[in-house]
Amino acid sequence: MKQSVLIFGGGSNQSTLIKASKTVGVESVVLDISPKAPSRHLADKFYVVKKDDYKKTLEIAKAHKISGLATTQ
């Protein structure tokens, strides 16, 4: 099974991280509060999630069998 990483934020700062996940064969599951996040098109999966919506975040993590979490600034 392909591993997945949950990336908090789909801004321009996260684009390098999203691209790097592809390079190593890891599926990127990206969450952002904005449906217009600049790096959304780079993500394998993209979801609009409020930053304090822990329930939805957990549901997405379980659905994709997330292997790790990451973000950048």
C-alpha positions in Angstrom: 0.0 0.0 0.0 1.2 3.5 -0.8 2.1 5.7 2.2 0.3 9.0 2.7 1.4 12.2 4.4 -1.1 14.7 5.8 0.1 18.2 5.1 -1.4 21.1 7.0 -1.6 24.1 4.6 -1.7 24.4 0.9 0.1 27.7 0.6 3.1 28.5 -1.5 5.3 27.6 1.5 4.1 24.0 1.4 4.6 23.5 -2.4 8.2 22.2 -1.9 6.9 19.7 0.7 4.1 18.5 -1.6 6.5 18.1 -4.5 9.0 16.3 -2.3 6.4 13.8 -1.3 5.7 12.9 -4.9 9.5 12.5 -5.5 9.7 9.8 -2.8 6.4 8.1 -3.9 4.3 9.3 -1.0 0.7 10.4 -1.5 0.1 14.0 -0.3 -3.2 14.7 1.4 -3.4 18.5 1.9 -5.7 20.4 4.2 -6.3 24.2 4.0 -8.9 26.7 5.1 -9.1 28.2 1.6 -10.6 26.5 -1.4 -8.1 28.7 -3.4 -4.9 27.6 -1.7 -2.0 28.2 -4.1 -0.6 24.7 -3.9 -3.9 22.8 -4.0 -3.3 21.7 -7.6 -0.1 20.0 -6.6 -1.7 17.8 -4.0 -2.8 14.2 -4.7 -5.9 14.9 -2.5 -7.0 18.3 -1.3 -9.6 19.2 1.4 -10.9 22.5 2.7 -11.0 22.2 6.5 -11.2 24.8 9.2 -8.1 24.9 11.3 -10.0 23.9 14.4 -12.1 21.1 12.8 -10.4 18.2 14.6 -13.2 15.7 13.8 -13.0 16.3 10.0 -9.2 16.2 10.1 -9.3 12.8 12.0 -11.8 11.4 9.5 -9.6 12.4 6.6 -6.5 10.9 8.3 -8.3 7.6 8.9 -9.8 7.5 5.4 -6.3 7.8 3.8 -4.5 5.7 6.4 -2.0 8.5 7.0 1.6 7.5 7.8 2.8 10.9 8.9 2.1 14.6 9.4 3.9 17.7 8.2 3.8 21.4 7.5 6.2 24.2 6.8 6.3 28.0 7.4 
